[in-house]
Amino acid sequence: ITAVLGRGGSAEVYRASHVKLGAVVAIKVLVRETESARLRFAEEARLLALSLGDILPRFYGYGDRGGRPYMVEEYLEPAELPAKDSEVAAFLLRICEGIGVLHGRGLVHRDLKPQNIMRRARTGEPVLIDLGLVKNADAGSSVGQESVSTVEGRAVAVGTPGFSAPEQFTGGAVTPATDVPALGALANACFGGKPPFFWRTIIRRATSSI
């Protein structure tokens, strides 16, 4: 381990040198000791192990050390949102393609926001991180379609105000459309809340339900 990269609500992330791979990696360690947190953490590792494309971090392994689950994944760098029109278009197309891969598997991200997008150091391409809120929206799924989740025995809303769809706070059904308001809000954030005229209709339509 060479550095502490940060801590969120349920996990700590470290930068490390992988001895056998000879590569710099990130180690994510679960620190929130609840059953629901463990289930979400394990599910995130399972999704990364599916190798759903370059839009997600590369996955190297999962394990348990001293009762604390951890996963090893690709080391990524912080990303800045693009601001120029053509760059924003290319960036959003890339994100939409990645979200489309998830939707094709019946999965909804539910937490798309600037903080959950990083970049590969070598290529600069954006990468979606934090799959802890990904939901299976297939009608026949045992996971179910309700967006409101159960945490420590309580029904709670999940998502980020200003980016998430209303159904994430009202218990509505989760569908691929649930990620659309976040995509519109992300476009708006790229322009600092002041998008060019020809972007306004796109953003307004995508975020009209917020």
Backbone as CSV, one residue per row, in Angstrom:
resi,resn,N_x,N_y,N_z,CA_x,CA_y,CA_z,C_x,C_y,C_z
1,ILE,0.846,-1.185,0.000,0.000,0.000,0.000,0.883,1.237,0.000
2,THR,0.590,2.179,-0.902,1.448,3.351,-1.043,0.759,4.661,-0.687
3,ALA,-0.579,4.679,-0.640,-1.272,5.933,-0.318,-2.730,5.656,0.021
4,VAL,-3.295,6.553,0.806,-4.733,6.543,1.063,-5.379,7.472,0.040
5,LEU,-6.342,6.964,-0.711,-6.973,7.766,-1.758,-8.244,8.445,-1.289
6,GLY,-8.922,7.853,-0.310,-10.140,8.493,0.175,-11.024,7.533,0.942
7,ARG,-12.085,8.101,1.511,-13.044,7.297,2.255,-14.447,7.807,1.969
8,GLY,-15.358,6.875,1.717,-16.753,7.208,1.497,-17.588,6.751,2.672
9,GLY,-18.891,6.618,2.444,-19.782,6.244,3.522,-19.604,4.821,4.002
10,SER,-19.064,3.947,3.138,-18.953,2.549,3.533,-17.599,1.916,3.256
11,ALA,-16.707,2.614,2.564,-15.439,1.978,2.192,-14.280,2.973,2.177
12,GLU,-13.086,2.433,2.350,-11.847,3.191,2.196,-11.133,2.679,0.947
13,VAL,-10.425,3.578,0.250,-9.722,3.192,-0.969,-8.252,3.554,-0.838
14,TYR,-7.386,2.593,-1.194,-5.942,2.769,-1.110,-5.306,2.554,-2.477
15,ARG,-4.216,3.265,-2.720,-3.379,2.968,-3.882,-2.332,1.967,-3.453
16,ALA,-2.035,1.002,-4.318,-1.078,-0.038,-3.948,-0.322,-0.533,-5.170
17,SER,0.800,-1.180,-4.919,1.559,-1.842,-5.979,1.265,-3.335,-5.909
18,HIS,0.743,-3.870,-7.000,0.437,-5.296,-7.052,1.725,-6.047,-7.397
19,VAL,2.231,-6.827,-6.442,3.534,-7.465,-6.603,3.562,-8.418,-7.796
20,LYS,2.527,-9.248,-7.930,2.531,-10.250,-8.996,2.231,-9.652,-10.368
21,LEU,1.368,-8.648,-10.411,1.022,-8.041,-11.694,2.009,-6.958,-12.112
22,GLY,2.749,-6.429,-11.154,3.665,-5.337,-11.462,2.928,-4.089,-11.891
23,ALA,1.770,-3.856,-11.299,0.931,-2.724,-11.699,0.461,-1.945,-10.487
24,VAL,0.151,-0.677,-10.703,-0.465,0.134,-9.657,-1.960,-0.167,-9.671
25,VAL,-2.529,-0.452,-8.508,-3.946,-0.805,-8.414,-4.599,-0.009,-7.292
26,ALA,-5.905,-0.121,-7.206,-6.658,0.466,-6.105,-7.278,-0.664,-5.287
27,ILE,-7.186,-0.551,-3.962,-7.799,-1.527,-3.069,-8.934,-0.838,-2.332
28,LYS,-10.130,-1.368,-2.496,-11.310,-0.828,-1.835,-11.680,-1.758,-0.687
29,VAL,-11.716,-1.222,0.530,-11.956,-2.025,1.727,-13.259,-1.587,2.382
30,LEU,-14.128,-2.538,2.655,-15.384,-2.232,3.319,-15.134,-1.919,4.790
31,VAL,-15.639,-0.797,5.251,-15.464,-0.417,6.655,-16.795,-0.297,7.389
32,ARG,-17.887,-0.319,6.636,-19.210,-0.255,7.262,-19.684,-1.668,7.565
33,GLU,-19.719,-2.025,8.821,-19.976,-3.404,9.209,-21.468,-3.673,9.430
34,THR,-22.225,-3.679,8.339,-23.632,-4.065,8.393,-23.865,-5.107,7.309
35,GLU,-24.887,-5.904,7.477,-25.162,-6.956,6.506,-25.512,-6.375,5.146
36,SER,-26.307,-5.294,5.137,-26.680,-4.687,3.857,-25.461,-4.117,3.139
37,ALA,-24.520,-3.528,3.894,-23.298,-2.989,3.288,-22.459,-4.121,2.690
38,ARG,-22.382,-5.235,3.388,-21.626,-6.382,2.884,-22.239,-6.927,1.592
39,LEU,-23.566,-6.993,1.561,-24.239,-7.504,0.374,-24.005,-6.583,-0.816
40,ARG,-24.095,-5.260,-0.596,-23.857,-4.302,-1.679,-22.418,-4.392,-2.178
41,PHE,-21.484,-4.534,-1.235,-20.061,-4.597,-1.592,-19.784,-5.833,-2.436
42,ALA,-20.331,-6.970,-2.018,-20.140,-8.211,-2.763,-20.780,-8.132,-4.142
43,GLU,-21.948,-7.477,-4.220,-22.627,-7.340,-5.501,-21.833,-6.437,-6.439
44,GLU,-21.220,-5.377,-5.909,-20.393,-4.498,-6.734,-19.205,-5.273,-7.312
45,ALA,-18.569,-6.100,-6.479,-17.454,-6.915,-6.955,-17.913,-7.888,-8.037
46,ARG,-19.081,-8.471,-7.845,-19.602,-9.421,-8.838,-19.837,-8.728,-10.184
47,LEU,-20.379,-7.513,-10.142,-20.629,-6.777,-11.376,-19.329,-6.431,-12.093
48,LEU,-18.324,-6.002,-11.337,-17.035,-5.678,-11.954,-16.392,-6.919,-12.561
49,ALA,-16.601,-8.062,-11.924,-16.017,-9.311,-12.424,-16.658,-9.762,-13.735
50,LEU,-17.828,-9.215,-14.064,-18.489,-9.575,-15.316,-17.794,-8.980,-16.536
51,SER,-16.886,-8.021,-16.303,-16.165,-7.363,-17.400,-17.143,-6.815,-18.441
52,LEU,-17.931,-5.836,-18.025,-18.976,-5.285,-18.878,-18.472,-4.223,-19.852
53,GLY,-17.161,-4.059,-19.970,-16.625,-3.109,-20.927,-15.677,-2.112,-20.293
54,ASP,-15.023,-1.330,-21.149,-14.001,-0.391,-20.693,-14.563,0.784,-19.915
55,ILE,-15.870,0.963,-19.915,-16.459,2.074,-19.180,-16.383,1.833,-17.674
56,LEU,-16.138,0.590,-17.255,-16.003,0.251,-15.843,-14.555,-0.077,-15.516
57,PRO,-14.149,0.049,-14.246,-12.773,-0.272,-13.861,-12.454,-1.748,-14.120
58,ARG,-11.225,-2.022,-14.487,-10.783,-3.414,-14.619,-10.700,-4.047,-13.232
59,PHE,-11.122,-5.279,-13.144,-11.243,-5.972,-11.861,-10.137,-7.016,-11.721
60,TYR,-9.459,-7.009,-10.558,-8.345,-7.934,-10.350,-8.590,-8.978,-9.265
61,GLY,-9.546,-8.744,-8.383,-9.775,-9.763,-7.373,-10.614,-9.296,-6.207
62,TYR,-11.042,-10.272,-5.401,-11.903,-10.016,-4.248,-11.501,-10.970,-3.136
63,GLY,-11.535,-10.480,-1.904,-11.159,-11.341,-0.798,-11.605,-10.777,0.535
64,ASP,-11.076,-11.385,1.599,-11.437,-10.979,2.961,-10.181,-11.040,3.815
65,ARG,-9.927,-9.971,4.549,-8.742,-9.931,5.402,-9.169,-9.463,6.793
66,GLY,-9.028,-10.336,7.769,-9.408,-9.983,9.123,-10.882,-9.657,9.266
67,GLY,-11.712,-10.329,8.465,-13.145,-10.074,8.532,-13.614,-8.888,7.726
68,ARG,-12.696,-8.216,7.015,-13.060,-7.065,6.190,-12.951,-7.428,4.708
69,PRO,-14.077,-7.418,3.988,-14.027,-7.688,2.547,-13.276,-6.575,1.813
70,TYR,-12.585,-6.949,0.753,-11.896,-5.956,-0.070,-11.937,-6.403,-1.526
71,MET,-11.796,-5.454,-2.422,-11.660,-5.775,-3.841,-10.492,-4.991,-4.411
72,VAL,-9.850,-5.570,-5.398,-8.712,-4.942,-6.064,-9.116,-4.622,-7.494
73,GLU,-8.956,-3.380,-7.863,-9.372,-2.959,-9.195,-8.372,-1.975,-9.786
74,GLU,-8.632,-1.585,-10.992,-7.769,-0.660,-11.727,-7.626,0.672,-10.995
75,TYR,-6.403,1.187,-10.983,-6.157,2.510,-10.394,-6.545,3.581,-11.411
76,LEU,-7.367,4.519,-10.990,-7.844,5.596,-11.855,-7.503,6.950,-11.252
77,GLU,-7.523,7.969,-12.078,-7.224,9.321,-11.615,-8.484,10.182,-11.617
78,PRO,-8.502,11.230,-10.805,-9.656,12.144,-10.808,-9.852,12.752,-12.193
79,ALA,-11.091,12.996,-12.535,-11.408,13.548,-13.853,-12.085,14.902,-13.705
80,GLU,-11.787,15.793,-14.631,-12.482,17.074,-14.707,-13.497,17.014,-15.842
81,LEU,-14.656,17.582,-15.608,-15.664,17.595,-16.657,-15.208,18.483,-17.816
82,PRO,-15.442,18.045,-19.043,-15.112,18.900,-20.189,-16.063,20.093,-20.235
83,ALA,-15.649,21.139,-20.918,-16.472,22.346,-20.981,-16.737,22.809,-22.411
84,LYS,-15.884,22.394,-23.363,-16.082,22.794,-24.749,-17.143,21.915,-25.397
85,ASP,-17.906,22.510,-26.279,-19.057,21.828,-26.868,-18.712,20.455,-27.444
86,SER,-17.721,20.381,-28.311,-17.386,19.106,-28.960,-16.872,18.086,-27.945
87,GLU,-16.122,18.570,-26.947,-15.598,17.667,-25.925,-16.713,17.136,-25.036
88,VAL,-17.671,17.998,-24.726,-18.819,17.562,-23.922,-19.611,16.506,-24.682
89,ALA,-19.816,16.721,-25.986,-20.563,15.764,-26.797,-19.872,14.395,-26.799
90,ALA,-18.552,14.383,-26.997,-17.816,13.121,-27.019,-17.842,12.440,-25.655
91,PHE,-17.707,13.238,-24.612,-17.725,12.722,-23.239,-19.072,12.073,-22.922
92,LEU,-20.160,12.777,-23.224,-21.485,12.258,-22.915,-21.818,11.034,-23.759
93,LEU,-21.361,11.011,-24.999,-21.581,9.840,-25.831,-20.908,8.619,-25.214
94,ARG,-19.703,8.820,-24.717,-18.972,7.733,-24.065,-19.725,7.239,-22.822
95,ILE,-20.208,8.175,-22.010,-20.948,7.800,-20.806,-22.246,7.087,-21.184
96,CYS,-22.938,7.598,-22.186,-24.190,6.973,-22.618,-23.952,5.560,-23.148
97,GLU,-22.864,5.358,-23.858,-22.547,4.016,-24.344,-22.343,3.060,-23.171
98,GLY,-21.652,3.552,-22.139,-21.415,2.719,-20.958,-22.696,2.401,-20.217
99,ILE,-23.543,3.426,-20.040,-24.827,3.206,-19.383,-25.676,2.244,-20.218
100,GLY,-25.555,2.356,-21.545,-26.289,1.456,-22.431,-25.890,0.000,-22.237
101,VAL,-24.602,-0.236,-21.951,-24.136,-1.606,-21.679,-24.820,-2.151,-20.426
102,LEU,-24.885,-1.318,-19.378,-25.563,-1.734,-18.151,-27.042,-2.008,-18.419
103,HIS,-27.692,-1.096,-19.139,-29.111,-1.266,-19.438,-29.360,-2.531,-20.249
104,GLY,-28.408,-2.859,-21.127,-28.538,-4.069,-21.926,-28.523,-5.331,-21.083
105,ARG,-27.953,-5.238,-19.900,-27.939,-6.364,-18.957,-29.070,-6.270,-17.943
106,GLY,-29.977,-5.310,-18.147,-31.082,-5.146,-17.208,-30.689,-4.422,-15.941
107,LEU,-29.580,-3.663,-15.977,-29.059,-2.971,-14.796,-29.233,-1.469,-14.915
108,VAL,-29.492,-0.811,-13.804,-29.633,0.644,-13.743,-28.606,1.172,-12.744
109,HIS,-27.828,2.191,-13.123,-26.738,2.678,-12.273,-27.251,3.358,-11.007
110,ARG,-28.193,4.277,-11.146,-28.868,4.988,-10.052,-28.023,6.035,-9.322
111,ASP,-26.759,6.194,-9.659,-25.961,7.205,-8.959,-24.937,7.842,-9.890
112,LEU,-25.394,8.183,-11.077,-24.522,8.829,-12.053,-24.366,10.299,-11.704
113,LYS,-23.135,10.725,-11.458,-22.828,12.106,-11.093,-21.336,12.344,-11.315
114,PRO,-20.895,13.610,-11.345,-19.473,13.891,-11.626,-18.507,13.162,-10.698
115,GLN,-18.866,13.039,-9.413,-17.968,12.390,-8.450,-17.762,10.906,-8.736
116,ASN,-18.650,10.313,-9.513,-18.542,8.893,-9.823,-18.002,8.632,-11.221
117,ILE,-17.289,9.620,-11.754,-16.616,9.461,-13.034,-15.146,9.812,-12.857
118,MET,-14.270,8.875,-13.212,-12.832,9.112,-13.141,-12.230,8.879,-14.525
119,ARG,-10.897,8.924,-14.614,-10.255,8.806,-15.925,-9.066,7.854,-15.866
120,ARG,-8.786,7.230,-17.006,-7.582,6.411,-17.120,-6.401,7.334,-17.408
121,ALA,-5.324,7.115,-16.660,-4.172,8.002,-16.789,-3.569,7.948,-18.188
122,ARG,-3.534,6.776,-18.782,-2.856,6.606,-20.066,-3.654,7.186,-21.225
123,THR,-4.959,7.010,-21.210,-5.781,7.425,-22.345,-6.665,8.638,-22.060
124,GLY,-6.936,8.906,-20.793,-7.806,10.012,-20.432,-9.278,9.706,-20.580
125,GLU,-9.643,8.487,-20.987,-11.044,8.156,-21.203,-11.786,8.053,-19.874
126,PRO,-13.052,8.463,-19.835,-13.822,8.415,-18.593,-14.194,6.995,-18.209
127,VAL,-14.305,6.774,-16.905,-14.658,5.458,-16.365,-15.686,5.651,-15.260
128,LEU,-16.748,4.876,-15.289,-17.769,4.933,-14.251,-17.330,4.126,-13.032
129,ILE,-17.442,4.715,-11.865,-17.087,4.006,-10.641,-18.303,3.940,-9.714
130,ASP,-18.127,3.242,-8.615,-19.135,3.119,-7.562,-20.419,2.480,-8.078
131,LEU,-20.410,1.157,-8.118,-21.576,0.407,-8.564,-22.417,-0.065,-7.385
132,GLY,-22.220,0.550,-6.242,-22.905,0.108,-5.037,-24.413,0.271,-5.074
133,LEU,-24.921,1.161,-5.954,-26.368,1.372,-6.031,-26.991,0.770,-7.282
134,VAL,-26.189,0.043,-8.065,-26.726,-0.565,-9.277,-27.865,-1.510,-8.917
135,LYS,-28.942,-1.425,-9.681,-30.148,-2.207,-9.400,-30.530,-3.028,-10.622
136,ASN,-30.985,-4.251,-10.394,-31.487,-5.084,-11.469,-32.937,-4.715,-11.729
137,ALA,-33.200,-4.209,-12.917,-34.549,-3.729,-13.234,-35.377,-4.748,-13.998
138,ASP,-34.842,-5.950,-14.211,-35.620,-6.968,-14.919,-36.850,-7.337,-14.114
139,ALA,-37.970,-7.453,-14.792,-39.232,-7.718,-14.106,-39.201,-9.012,-13.316
140,GLY,-38.465,-9.998,-13.826,-38.451,-11.280,-13.142,-37.328,-11.418,-12.135
141,SER,-36.617,-10.355,-11.879,-35.466,-10.435,-10.988,-35.886,-10.620,-9.541
142,SER,-35.088,-11.408,-8.821,-35.352,-11.581,-7.396,-34.985,-10.329,-6.617
143,VAL,-34.173,-9.460,-7.265,-33.791,-8.211,-6.611,-34.994,-7.286,-6.496
144,GLY,-35.879,-7.349,-7.481,-37.076,-6.507,-7.456,-36.865,-5.203,-8.190
145,GLN,-37.936,-4.455,-8.354,-37.889,-3.227,-9.121,-37.978,-1.967,-8.270
146,GLU,-38.288,-2.095,-7.003,-38.461,-0.899,-6.195,-37.130,-0.182,-6.012
147,SER,-37.131,1.138,-6.212,-35.899,1.903,-6.085,-35.513,2.129,-4.638
148,VAL,-36.493,2.319,-3.774,-36.190,2.501,-2.359,-35.624,1.201,-1.817
149,SER,-34.518,1.281,-1.081,-33.841,0.101,-0.583,-34.009,-0.038,0.920
150,THR,-33.690,-1.212,1.419,-33.747,-1.456,2.851,-32.338,-1.425,3.423
151,VAL,-32.094,-0.542,4.353,-30.792,-0.417,5.007,-31.007,-0.505,6.507
152,GLU,-30.392,-1.501,7.119,-30.500,-1.692,8.564,-31.967,-1.712,9.009
153,GLY,-32.801,-2.388,8.210,-34.196,-2.555,8.575,-35.101,-1.388,8.244
154,ARG,-34.543,-0.320,7.655,-35.346,0.861,7.325,-35.424,1.045,5.809
155,ALA,-36.555,1.507,5.332,-36.693,1.845,3.917,-36.093,3.235,3.696
156,VAL,-35.109,3.330,2.815,-34.448,4.608,2.580,-34.350,4.871,1.081
157,ALA,-34.355,6.153,0.730,-34.149,6.532,-0.660,-32.673,6.431,-0.997
158,VAL,-32.374,6.147,-2.265,-30.983,6.059,-2.687,-30.774,6.958,-3.892
159,GLY,-29.605,7.586,-3.955,-29.303,8.471,-5.063,-28.834,9.818,-4.561
160,THR,-28.622,10.731,-5.489,-28.114,12.058,-5.172,-29.097,13.123,-5.630
161,PRO,-29.653,13.912,-4.714,-30.584,14.978,-5.113,-29.954,15.891,-6.162
162,GLY,-30.756,16.270,-7.150,-30.246,17.111,-8.222,-29.781,16.306,-9.421
163,PHE,-29.544,15.010,-9.223,-29.137,14.122,-10.312,-30.102,12.949,-10.467
164,SER,-30.605,12.438,-9.363,-31.423,11.227,-9.405,-32.862,11.511,-9.812
165,ALA,-33.490,10.484,-10.390,-34.887,10.582,-10.814,-35.811,10.581,-9.600
166,PRO,-36.994,11.183,-9.732,-37.942,11.260,-8.607,-38.293,9.896,-8.012
167,GLU,-38.390,8.853,-8.865,-38.785,7.549,-8.346,-37.776,6.967,-7.355
168,GLN,-36.551,7.515,-7.373,-35.567,7.034,-6.414,-35.853,7.535,-4.999
169,PHE,-36.740,8.519,-4.888,-37.077,9.066,-3.576,-38.530,8.822,-3.204
170,THR,-39.280,8.219,-4.146,-40.694,7.971,-3.872,-41.052,6.493,-3.906
171,GLY,-40.075,5.647,-4.242,-40.350,4.219,-4.268,-40.940,3.724,-5.562
172,GLY,-40.811,4.478,-6.638,-41.333,4.058,-7.930,-40.496,2.951,-8.541
173,ALA,-40.994,2.389,-9.629,-40.303,1.296,-10.302,-39.032,1.794,-10.993
174,VAL,-37.997,0.970,-10.962,-36.728,1.278,-11.616,-36.751,0.743,-13.040
175,THR,-36.439,1.611,-14.009,-36.308,1.222,-15.411,-35.069,1.917,-15.959
176,PRO,-34.622,1.583,-17.176,-33.500,2.321,-17.760,-33.723,3.829,-17.783
177,ALA,-34.995,4.271,-17.872,-35.289,5.709,-17.880,-34.872,6.385,-16.580
178,THR,-34.685,5.608,-15.517,-34.286,6.176,-14.230,-32.937,6.883,-14.312
179,ASP,-32.056,6.448,-15.223,-30.736,7.072,-15.360,-30.750,8.315,-16.243
180,VAL,-31.849,8.563,-16.961,-31.885,9.675,-17.917,-31.768,11.048,-17.253
181,PRO,-32.493,11.339,-16.155,-32.324,12.654,-15.525,-30.879,12.931,-15.112
182,ALA,-30.177,11.900,-14.637,-28.779,12.090,-14.234,-27.902,12.427,-15.433
183,LEU,-28.188,11.836,-16.593,-27.422,12.160,-17.796,-27.634,13.617,-18.192
184,GLY,-28.888,14.085,-18.090,-29.165,15.486,-18.397,-28.500,16.423,-17.406
185,ALA,-28.544,16.061,-16.112,-27.903,16.885,-15.089,-26.389,16.903,-15.271
186,LEU,-25.832,15.782,-15.735,-24.391,15.715,-15.990,-24.012,16.652,-17.140
187,ALA,-24.825,16.676,-18.188,-24.578,17.597,-19.298,-24.621,19.039,-18.820
188,ASN,-25.591,19.343,-17.986,-25.726,20.699,-17.449,-24.513,21.068,-16.601
189,ALA,-24.005,20.100,-15.820,-22.834,20.350,-14.965,-21.589,20.639,-15.797
190,CYS,-21.478,19.998,-16.958,-20.323,20.249,-17.828,-20.244,21.720,-18.228
191,PHE,-21.406,22.347,-18.392,-21.446,23.757,-18.797,-21.636,24.697,-17.620
192,GLY,-21.416,24.173,-16.425,-21.531,25.011,-15.235,-22.912,25.573,-15.023
193,GLY,-23.923,24.852,-15.492,-25.295,25.322,-15.334,-25.730,26.351,-16.354
194,LYS,-24.846,26.663,-17.313,-25.172,27.648,-18.341,-24.876,27.068,-19.723
195,PRO,-25.680,26.082,-20.135,-25.415,25.414,-21.415,-25.713,26.315,-22.609
196,PRO,-25.030,26.093,-23.736,-25.343,26.827,-24.970,-26.798,26.571,-25.364
197,PHE,-27.333,27.453,-26.176,-28.756,27.405,-26.525,-29.184,26.035,-27.058
198,PHE,-28.384,25.461,-27.979,-28.815,24.215,-28.619,-28.701,22.999,-27.701
199,TRP,-28.095,23.161,-26.505,-28.069,22.071,-25.525,-29.265,22.147,-24.582
200,ARG,-29.885,23.298,-24.511,-30.908,23.501,-23.474,-32.106,22.577,-23.633
201,THR,-32.526,22.354,-24.870,-33.678,21.475,-25.090,-33.370,20.046,-24.653
202,ILE,-32.172,19.574,-24.982,-31.755,18.219,-24.588,-31.770,18.089,-23.074
203,ILE,-31.164,19.056,-22.416,-31.070,19.012,-20.949,-32.439,19.141,-20.305
204,ARG,-33.253,20.046,-20.861,-34.591,20.253,-20.297,-35.442,18.990,-20.419
205,ARG,-35.363,18.321,-21.552,-36.166,17.103,-21.748,-35.666,15.975,-20.826
206,ALA,-34.356,15.863,-20.689,-33.803,14.787,-19.862,-34.110,14.982,-18.385
207,THR,-34.162,16.238,-17.948,-34.343,16.519,-16.520,-35.748,17.010,-16.178
208,SER,-36.667,16.898,-17.109,-37.997,17.485,-16.897,-38.736,16.884,-15.717
209,SER,-38.394,15.668,-15.334,-39.111,15.023,-14.228,-38.508,15.362,-12.873
210,ILE,-37.376,16.066,-12.817,-36.746,16.408,-11.534,-37.521,17.573,-10.903
